[in-house]
Amino acid sequence: MTRILAIFIIILYVYTTISTITVLLMENRNPVKSLSWVLVLLFLPVVGMFFYLLLGQDYRKKKIISKKSIRRVTERQVALFDINKLDSNLIDNNQLNLVNLLYKNSESAGYAFNKVEVLSTGITTFEALFNAIQHAKDHIHIEFFIFDDDIIANKLRELLIQKAKEGIRVRMIYDYWGSFHLSKKYLNSLKDAGVYVRPFLPFRWKISRSSKINYRNHRKLVVIDGKTGFTGGLNIADRYIYGNKLGIWRDTFICIEGAAVHGLQLLFMIDWYFVDRKLIEGKKYFPEPETFDRNLIQIVNSGPDTDWEAIMQGIASAIMSATKYVYIHSPYYMPTEVIASCIEMSALSGIDVRLMIPLRSDSKLSDASTSSYLGKALEAGVKVFRYKEGFLHSKAIVIDDFISIVGSCNMDERSFVQNFEANVFVYEKKTAFHLKKLFFEDMEKCEELSLDVWSNRTRRQKMKESFARLFSPLM
């Protein structure tokens, strides 16, 4: 009887494995990824199946957030422009291709005549954010990957409780894994005060739910009264002001007023519908916007709920449109082949391409993996700068004194393919000049990495980096 049961279990496992491999191959993924999972499934019985069910499934085609849900939220009267009637004075033909791409690959509408303020330190960012929340009159929508239970997070908690008690509708989304250490006491104090708090993709023991833990909401969004919006790379944590073992974290956030706030509002509403299964209704969430500077903004989101890897495609197209320079801030550099090729081709063609990364990051594995990607970039002529004063966590790109890209998306496969991300594409000289100025100021706090220094790494270091690179899609 025992032998029969063992044979039955083996047959069942073999059948399941073959079926899983067949499904995996039919998804037509990147061949390297597919082959990696096939090898894992074949040579790590049981364990391989467990990890595939937990981390390996592709939900881009299955749509974690359905198109129907998105349509229910986005069918609103918002202040967007007709892309076919775009004012040629706002952008030229070089940028029009990029605008069209983002409109088609993610339905990223464009919003004209906004006010944009770049915030480059934790102090200025939290001051502006808390001041806007303090002056909220109707509603506060707030969504971050990480809420740390520390000084800054508790100051925010007290402020949100105060506003909720004043009758302001406060909605808060936190990523379950990103904010895993957030205490029940912290969350319950908000709920008890009337703040509507929801986790994004909380862990469940059911395989159907737990298999989505590899897909995280990495967005950082704040919308106040539908009139003021914030987004960028910063989280709610002390390290942006007080620092940690890496020093003070340098990040970039932007504050927006005007029509583009409607785009941030729509994105928050999509995420809220997913976590709460309730539509946020009312014209008050989309007030008539004021007119500010002559510019154009697109709010671009990507993740397992989109048909295309929209932010990655947008960044690639923007880099290839450059005629003068491309300056990139990124805390991690583990690019997809598409992004790496665009950066290298731009440098080879004579464009001034500069990449700024931290000297040390918050992950030794990421540091090692990042180093493995630098050789080809340096050989192509990319100037690589390593930030020494604290940890560079900024995700910002400026191109040709006109295109600025700021958001939550890192230069790695996890951000481009798996995470829910949000980036702002700004078409305007003023914002570009500001980001360019900040980049040069940051260069003074860097050491430049030469190809000679990189090439003279020890054999042991090269082996460690090559091994770490194998895990780059998971980091």
N, C-alpha and C positions, 0 to 999 in steps of 0.2 A: 504493500500500500504506500509506504514511504517512498519507494523507488518510482512508483507511478506518479506520485505527487511531484517529485523532483523533476521528472521528465516533462510533466505538464507545465511546471514553472519555467523550465528552460525553453520549451517551445513558445510559451507566451512571451517570454522576454525577447527571443529571437524575432518573433513576429512583430512585436512592438518596435524593436530597434530598426528593422528593415522598413517598417511603415514610416517611422520618424525620419529616417534618412531619405526615403522617397519624397516625403513632403518637403523636407529641407531643400533637396535638389530642385524640386518643382518651383520653388520660390525664386529661382534664378538670382541668387544673391552674388556678392563678390566671390569669385572662385576660391580665393585664399581663405575667406571666412567659412565657406561651405566645407572645404577640405578639412579645416581645423576641427569643425564640429563632427564631421564624419569620423576622423581619427579618435576624437575623444569618446564618441559613442561606441566605437569598435574595441578600443584598447582599455577603456575604463568602465567595465560593466557595472551597472547599477549606479555608481557614482556619476558616470558620464551622463546617464539619463536624467538623474536628479538635477545636475547643473544645467542641462539643456532646458528642462522644463522650467527651471528657475530663472535662467539668464539668457537662453539662446533663441527664444521665439521672436519672430519678426512681427511686430504689431502695426507697422506702418500700413500694410495692406488691410489688416483687420480693423484698423481705426479704433483706438482707445476712446477717442471722442468722435462720435459719429457725425457724418456730414449733415444729417437731418437735425441734430442738436445744434450744430453751428449755424445752420440756416435760420432756425427759430430765433437765435439770439441776434444775428447780424442783419436781419431784415428790418432795419430801422432807418429813420430819416436823420442822417448825420451829415456833417459839413465836409463832404469830400468833393473832389473835382471830377469832371468828365475827362477821362484820359485822352479822349479823341479831340478835346477842345482845350488842350493844355496851352497856357500862355508861353510862347516861345521866349519871352524875356526872363522867365524863371530859370530855365535850363537850356543848354544847347543840345545839338543832335548827339553829341558824345554821351551825355547822361540820359538822353531819352531812351536809348536801348536798355539801360539798366532799370529805369522806371517801368518800362513795359515788361521786362522780365519779372520783376517783383510783383507786378500787378497780375501777371498770368500764372506764376508758379505758386502764389499764396494768397491771391486776391488782396494784396496789400494796397489799399487805397492811398491816394495822395492827399495831403492837406496843406493848403497854402497860407502864407502870411501869419506865421507864428512867432512867438518870442521864445528864444532858447538861451538858457543860462547853463554854462558848464561849471560843475562843482568837482574840484580835484582833491579835496582833503576830507577826512572824516568829520572834522570840526565844522567846516562850511556846509557839508551835506546834511548832517544831523540838525544843525541850526535852521537851515532852510526847510527841511522836512518837518521838524517839530513846530516851527512857526506856522507853516501852512495848515497843519492839523489843528493847532490851537485856534485858528481863525475859521475853521469849517462851520458852515451854517446849515447844511442839510445832510450830507453823507460823506463817509470816509471809506474808501476801498483800498485795502492794503494786502499785498501778496509778496512773500519772500521765501527763498529757499531755506535760509537759516535765520531763526530767532534764537539767540543765545540767552540763557537765563542769567544775565549779568547786569551791570550798572545801566548801560544804554538801553537794553531790552526792557528793564524794569521801569526806566523813565518813560519809555514808550507805552508800556502797559498802564502806568498811572494816568498818562495823558488820554489814552483811549477810553479808560474807565470814566474819566472826568467828562469826556465828550458824550459818551453813551448816556450818562446820568443827566446831561443837559438836553437829551432828546434827539441827539444826532444819531442817525443810523450808521453803525460801524460794522463792516464785514471784513473778516480777516481769513486769509488762506495761508497755511504753512505746509511745507513739504514734510511728510511724515518721517522720512529718513534723514533729510537735511537737518531737521529740528528734533531729532530723536531724543536728545537730552533735555528737551523742554519739559519742565515738571508739571504734574497734574495741578499742583497748587497755582502755578502761573496761569494755566489755561482755565481752571475753574473760577479764578478771581475775575477773569474777563467775562466768562459766560454769566456769572452771577450778577455782573453789572449791566448785562444786556447786550454785550458784544456778541455778534454772530461769528463763531469761530469754526472753521472746517479744515480737516487735514486733507492733503492731496495723496491719493493712493495709499491709504494705511495698510499695513501688513495684515493679511488674513491667512489662516492655516489652509484654506482651500487652495488647491493647486491653481485653479482658474484665476484666483486673485493674487496669490503669492508669486506667480510667474511674471507679474508685471513690476516687481520690485526694481528691475534694472532700468525702468523708465521713470525719471524723476522730473519734477517741476522745478527748474533752475531759474525761473523768471523772477525779476524784481520789479514790482509795479506798485505805484501809489496814485490814486486819483482822488482829488478833493473837490466836491461839489460839481464835478464835471467840467471844471474850469482850469484846474491846475493839475499837472501830472508829473511824476518822477519815474525815471527808470535808469538802469545802468548795471554795474557789476557788484556793487556793495551789498552786504548783508547787514542784519541788525546785530551788531556785536561790538564789544569794547575794543577789539584789536585795531580798528580803524582810527581810534583816538589815542588809546593808551598803549597799544602794541602788545606783543607777546614775545616769545623766545626769538622770533624772526625780526623783531622790531615793529615799527608802526606800518600798517598796511596802506599802501598807496593805491587808490582806486579812482574811477571816474564815474560820475553820475550826472544826469542832466535834468533840469527842471524846464517844463514846457507849459506855456500858456497859449491859448488859441485853439484853432480847429483840430490840431493833431491830438489833443487830449481826448477827443471822441474816439480815436483809434485805440488809445490805451484803455479807455472805458469799455469798448467792445471786447477787447481781449480779456479783460478781467471778468466780464459777464459770461464769456464762453467757459472760462475756468470755474466760475461760480456755479453755473448750470451743471457742470460735470460733478462737482463735489456736493451739491445740495439738491439737484434735480428740480430746481425752481427757477423760473425766469424772473429777472429783475425788470419790472415794468415801470414806465412813467417817462414823460417827456422831460421831466426835471433832470434826468441823468444826462441829457444832451442839450444843454442851454445854448442859445445863440452865441457863437464865439466872437470875441473881439478881433479886430484886424491889427496886426503888428508889422513885423519886418517882411521884406520881399524875399521869401524863401519857399521851399517845398520840403515836406517831410513825409516819409513812409514808415509806418509801424509794421515791422516784418516779424512774423512768428513762424517757428518751425518746430517739428516734433513728430511723434508717432501719429498725430491726427492730421498730418498734411500729406498730400500726394508726392510732393517734391521736397528735397532737402534745400528749402528756400534760402535760408541765411547763407549756407555754404555757396550756393549758386550765385547769390547776390554779391558776396565778398569776392568770389572768383571773377565775376564780370567786372566789378569795380576796379580790381587790381589790373585786369587786362585793358581797361580803358585809360589807364594812366599814361601821360605823355611826359611828365616831369619827375614826380616822386611818389613813393608809397611809404608811409611811416606807420609801423604796427606796434602797439602795446599788447602783450599777452602773457599771462602768468604761466602758461604751459604752451609748448610748441610740439605737438604730435599730430601734424596735419594729415588730412586725407591726401591721396595721390593728386587729386584735382587741385587742391589749394597749394600743395608743394610745387607742382608743375607751374602754376600761374606765377607764384612768387619767383621761382628760378628763371622762368622765361622772361619776366619783366626785367630782372637784374641783368640777364644776358643781353637784352636788347638795349641796354644803356640807361634804363630808368634807375633813379637813385632810390634803392630799396633798403630800408633800415628796419631791423627787427629788435625790439627791446623785450627782454625776458628777465626774471629775477636771477640773481646769483645763486640763491637757494630758495626752494619753494617749501610748501608745507608737506611735501611727500618726496622722500628719497627715491622711490620708484619712478615718480614722474620726472625728477631731475635727471636720472640716468637715461630714461627713455627719450626725453627732450634732447639730450646731448647727442644721441644717435642720429637725430635728424639734421643736425647743423652742418655736417660736412658738405653735402650737396649744395646747400644754400650758400655757404662760404665760397665754395668753388665757383658758383655762378656769379659771385660778386655782391651778394647780400652783406650789408654791414650789420654785424650782430653786437648788441650792447647788453651787458649784464648789470642789472640794477643792484646796487650794494646797500643803500640806506633803507633798510626794512624790506618788506616783501611787496613787489609789484603785482597787484591783483587786478589792474586795470585791463579792460577789454575795449580798446579804442583804436580806430584806424583813421588816418587822414590822408587824402589823395588830391594832389594838384590844386591846393588852395580852394577847393570847392566841395568835395565829397567828404562827409564825416560819418563814421559808423561807430555807434556806442551802444553797448548792451550787455547782456548776460552771457553771450556765447563765447566760449574759449576756442582756441585754435587746436581743437582735437576732435577725434571721431565721436566721442561720447556726446559732445555738445552739438556737433553737426548732424548726427544721425539719431541718437537715442533720447536725449533730453528734450523737454519742453523749454524752449528758449524764446527770448524777445530782444530784437535789436532795432534801433532807430537809425534810419538813413536820412541824413540832413544834406540838402543841396543849398549851400549858402557860403559865401566867402567869410563872413564874420565868425561863424562857428569854426570853420576850418582854420582860420588864422589863430584862433584861441587854442585849439588842440595842437597845432603846429608849435606854437610858443611853449606850451606845456611839455611837449616832447623834447624840445631843445633844453629846457630847464632840467628835465629828468636825465638827459644825457650827461649833464655835469655830475650826476650822482652814480655814474656807471663806469665800468671798465669795458673797453672794446675787446672782443675776442677775435684773434687772428687765426687764419687757417693753419699757420705753423704751430701755434700753441695747441690747437685742437688736434692736429695730426700727431703730435708727440705725446699723446696720452699713453699710459702704460697698457700693455696687453691685457692685464687683469681688468682694468677699467673698461676697455673696449668690449670685453666679453660680458661684463656686468651690464653695460648699456644695451648690447644686442639682446641679451636675455630679457631685460626690462621692456624692450620694444615689443616683444611678443604680447605683452599685456596692455599695450597702449589703447586698444579699443574698449577696455574695461575701466580705464582710469578717468 
